Amino acid sequence: MMASGYLGTLYVGVTSNLLGRIIQHREGTFGGFTDRHEVKRLVWYDTADTMAAAIMSEKRLKRWRRDWKIELIERDNPLWHDLGPAIGLPPLRG
């Protein structure tokens, strides 16, 4: 899950290349929702054994209420820190 900031706009997505996808969000490569709302901060992620399992998880999370997503994020990341640096990306600027 990505966010625009603490308690900000949330985005749920699935990818086979987490680092590459975060870079795309940070750079605004595709425009659209995440670019308009400046969703650039990785606040929660999970891994799956198969793409099919990852897609099922994504669909399930997308159906969740916002407050459930917030609880999930805050269980492991209560201050909504950007997790990008923990997986090899430079810290966000600004």
ABEGO torsion letter per residue (X at the ends): XBBAEBGBBBBBBBBABAAAAAAAAAAGAAEEAAAAAGBABBABBBBBABAAAAAAAAAAAAABBAAAAAAAAAAABAAGBBAAAAAGBBBBBX
